[in-house]
Amino acid sequence: MGIDFHLIANFAALALITLAGPAVIFVLFYRRGAL
């Protein structure tokens, strides 16, 4: 069970980084009026 939790935690962190990266870039360009 600990291994499954660890695997889920790593997957969640990876998904969060994958989604947060483009989102941060989008917000930066949006606030600068580039879009």
C-alpha positions as a Python dict, from the first residue, in 0.01 Angstrom:
ca = {
    (1, 'M'): (0, 0, 0),
    (2, 'G'): (287, 237, 76),
    (3, 'I'): (436, 170, -267),
    (4, 'D'): (102, 243, -436),
    (5, 'F'): (68, 568, -240),
    (6, 'H'): (423, 666, -334),
    (7, 'L'): (353, 591, -701),
    (8, 'I'): (30, 794, -692),
    (9, 'A'): (209, 1082, -518),
    (10, 'N'): (481, 1087, -786),
    (11, 'F'): (221, 1071, -1063),
    (12, 'A'): (23, 1356, -904),
    (13, 'A'): (336, 1570, -871),
    (14, 'L'): (432, 1502, -1233),
    (15, 'A'): (79, 1586, -1353),
    (16, 'L'): (80, 1904, -1145),
    (17, 'I'): (413, 2018, -1295),
    (18, 'T'): (295, 1927, -1646),
    (19, 'L'): (-21, 2135, -1605),
    (20, 'A'): (130, 2418, -1401),
    (21, 'G'): (419, 2484, -1642),
    (22, 'P'): (211, 2592, -1944),
    (23, 'A'): (-41, 2763, -1714),
    (24, 'V'): (228, 2986, -1559),
    (25, 'I'): (365, 3074, -1904),
    (26, 'F'): (12, 3151, -2027),
    (27, 'V'): (-52, 3382, -1729),
    (28, 'L'): (278, 3564, -1780),
    (29, 'F'): (209, 3629, -2149),
    (30, 'Y'): (-155, 3717, -2078),
    (31, 'R'): (-64, 3978, -1815),
    (32, 'R'): (192, 4130, -2053),
    (33, 'G'): (-77, 4160, -2320),
    (34, 'A'): (109, 3938, -2566),
    (35, 'L'): (-201, 3727, -2637),
}
